[in-house]
Every structure is written in C-alpha cells, then in structure tokens.
Amino acid sequence: MDVTLHLAQQPEADELLGRSPLAALVGMLLDQQVPMEWAFAGPYTIAQRMGRDDLDAHEIATYAPEDFATLLSTKPAVHRYPGSMAKRIQQLCQYLVEHYDGDASAVWKDATTGDELLQRLKDLPGFGPQKAQIFLALLGKQLGVHPKGWRESAGPYGEQNSFRSVADITGPDSLTKVRAHKQEMKAAAKAAKASGK
C-alpha cells in the first residue's frame, strides 16, 4: 500500500494515509462529527505527538489510557471528542493485535470476497455497516484491494463515477462534489422529516 490519498488535504498527513494501513483505518474511525480533513489528519498528528513516522497497533494498544487521551486532547485536539475517540482507537488497536497480530493490512490482504471483507470491517470496533462499506469502497477505488464482488458489497459507495463519500475524493474537485452530495442528502432527509410530521 503506497499511494497518495487526498483526504486530509495536507501533504504529510495524506502521505501517511497512503502508506500506512493503520493510519487509514484510524482516519476512517475518526471520520464522524468533524470535517473529513480534520479526521484524516488525525493519524499524522497522533504519530507526530508520539514521536513516530507511523502508527503502531501494539504501542497504541498498550499505551496508558489517560496518557493516550491527553495526547489526543492536547490543543489543537485530534477530534471534537478526543477522550472517547482515544478509547475507540485503543480498542481498534487492541482488536488488531488480538486478531491480526497488529497488522492492519491483514484485515483485507487475504479476503477472497467483498462480503468476507465487509464482515471483517464490520467486526472492527467503531465500524458500523455504513463506515465499513465506505472503507471497503476506499480500499477498492483507491488502494487496489479488489476481492470478488467488492463493489456490490460496498453498496452505493462502490458505484463507479459516484461522489458519495471519502472513497471518491481524489483532489479538490471531487471533494467539492462529495460535499455537495452530502448537503443534498441532508436537505432531502430534513424535507422528508418535515413532511412526515
């Protein structure tokens, strides 16, 4: 895995996401209730604060929880909810250590079908069905991970030439299109809720 992603919109942070499977997973985990760029810059910030050039699942899994929470909450905070996200990142790393010997890429390396990979992603702490489908689409569209039927397993996020999620962001233009799509979806949900009253 060594590609350039454009999710944090910061060269150093994006470079880390493109070469580090764990950084990509942690970025996806952080991608909720904050702007996408903030979430995907998080792994780089964490690595810098730990004095490392990459994240290590074993090190994070055994880090003192209070110290790890402090690491994330030091200003500028890694997330709007640094304490709860610190706990989630540690749970993710503990799971990876327990099930994959700390190797994040092992989650997808030998998956033979999209459904198998989707299930593995859904089994990760902090990954619900939608987050798992989006990450599966990111793996397929940008990171060259193509188990049989991966597009179908990723649902609408796997569609070609769509602009629904982080899986479709390859630069500023696609970022604008994904943002527009999300605003349309929010407006539609709001309108549906209003008409249902």
N, C-alpha and C positions, 0 to 999 in steps of 0.2 A: 504494500500500500504506500504509494508515494506519488500523489497527485496534488495539484493546487486546488484547494477549495476556496470559495469566496463567501463564507458565511459570517465571519467576524468583521469583514471589510477592513482588516488590519493585516498587513503582510506577514508579520511574525506569528500572529495567532492563527492565521489561515494556513501557514506553512506547517505548523504543529498539527493542526487538524488533518492535514493531508497525509502526514507520515505516521501518525500515532492512532492506532485503532482505539485505545483507551480514551484519548483526548476527544475523539469524535463521539464516542458513547457518552462521555461526561457532558460534552456540549449539548447533546440531544436531551440528556436528563435535565439540564438547567433551562432548556428552552420552554419555559412556561411562565406566564405572568410578568415577563420582562421582554423588552425588544430583543429580537433574534440576535443582533450583533453583540449585545451585552452578554447574552447566554453563551454564544460560541467563542467569545473572547475569554470566558471564564477559565477554561483549561490552561491557557497560556499564563494567565495571571496566577493561578494556583502553582503551576510549575516554577514560575519566577520566584514566588514567595517561599517555595521550598528549596530554592537554590538548585533547581534541576533544569535540564533541557527537554525533559519528557515526564509524563506521569508514570508512576509505578504502582500497580494494584496492591502488591504486597506491602509497600511502605504506607500507602494510604489506609489500607485495611487495619493496620496495627497502630496507626497514629493515635495519640491520646485524644479522645473525642472533644474535650474542651479546647485543646490547643488547635485542633483542626477547625473548629467553629470560629475561633479567634482569627485564624488565618483567612477565612472567607469573609469575616465581618469587618476586618481592618479596612478603613476607608482608602480608596473607593471600594465599597463592598462588591463581592463577586456576583451577588444576586440580591433582589429585594428582600428575600427571606434567607439570609446566609446561614442561620442556625439550623433550620430544618433541611436546607439543601446540603449542608455539611454532613448531616446524619445520612441523607439519602446517598450521597456519593460514597460514603464509607460502607453503607450496606451493599451498594453495587459492587464495590471493590472486594468486599468480603465474599460475596457470591461468586465473583470471577475467580478468586483464589481457591475457593472450595470446589467449584465445578470445572474450572478450566485452567487450573494451576496459574492463575493470574494473567493469562494470555487472552486479551480481549478479542483478538482476531480469530481465536479458536471457536468463538460463538458462530461464526459464519464459514470458516475455512472448509470444513468437510460436509456442510449441509448439502444434501443432494436435491432437495425440492424447496420451492418457495414456501410451501406450507410448513415444512420442518423448520426452516429458518425463522419464519414468522413466530412459530411456537417458542423457539429458543429466545427470541427477543422479548416476547410477552412474559416469559419466565423471569426476566431480569427485574430486580427491584426498581420500582419507579417507572416501568414501561407498561403503560396500558395499551389496549388494542390500537388506538389511533397513533400513538407515538411509535409503536412497533412497526406499523405499516409505513409511516413516513420514513423511519430509519431504513427499513428494507428497500424502499424506493431510492433513498440516497445511496445505499450500497450498490444497487443495480444501475442507477443512472450515472453516477459519478465515480464509483470506486471499483467498477469492473467485476462485481460479485453477481454472477448470473446462474443461480441454481434453477433447475427446470420449473417453469411456471411462476417465476418471481414476480412478473408484472401483475398477474392475476391475484397473487397473494397480497400484493401491496395495495390492491383495490384501486380506487380512483387516483391515488398518489403515484401509481405505476404507469399511468397513461402517458404515451408519448406526446411531446409538444404541449404539455399542460403546465400551468403556472399556479399550483395549489399550495406548495409547501417548500421547506428548505431544500428538499430533494431537487428542485427545479432552479435553484439560484446558482448562476454561473458568473454573475457580474452585476453591475449597477442596473442595467436594463431589465434583466429578469427579476431582480429584487423589487423594482417598481411594479412589475406585473403581478408578482405574488402578493405584494401589499394591497394592490387594487382588488385582487380576487378575494382576499381576506375581508376587506371592507365591504365588498358586495355581499359576502356570506353573512357578516354581522348585521347588515342592513336588512337582508332578507329574513333572518331569524327574528329580528326586532319587529318587523312588519307582521310576521306570522304570529308572534306572541300577542301583538296589539289586536289583530283581527280575531284572535281566539278568545278575547275577553268578553 
